[in-house]
Amino acid sequence: MKKYKIDCVQSLEGFLKEMSGTCDGFSPDSDFRDFADKEGKPLFTDKDAAYLNKVLLECYRLCAKEVIDIHMFHSGLHVNPGK
């Protein structure tokens, strides 16, 4: 599992773009335990989903610090699915 450090707007953008491209239907309110592949198998292990949920919490903390609406920020990103 790739490690993420959410410590600036650029790292926030990178994480949100990557998750949007990886997880069909991703939003900042997502729980990574809920994502499945086309066969219905979990996209992430329990450990990886817990880690990604913690990273998403760090995204919220950065947004609070920087006074960024995470939902507006995410909706403004241009994402290429599967990239």
TAVEN-V528551 format. One record per backbone hydrogen bond with DSSP energy under -0.5 kcal/mol. NH is the residue of the N-H (numbers start at 1). CO is the residue of the C=O. If there is no record, write none. Layout:
BEGIN
NH/CO
NH/CO
END
This chain:
BEGIN
7/5
12/8
13/9
14/10
15/11
16/12
17/13
18/14
19/15
20/16
21/17
22/18
23/19
24/22
26/23
30/27
32/30
34/31
35/32
37/41
40/37
43/35
44/35
49/45
50/46
51/47
52/48
53/49
54/50
55/51
56/52
57/53
58/54
59/55
60/56
61/57
62/58
63/59
64/60
65/61
66/62
67/63
67/64
68/63
70/68
73/69
74/70
75/71
76/72
77/74
79/77
81/79
82/21
83/80
END
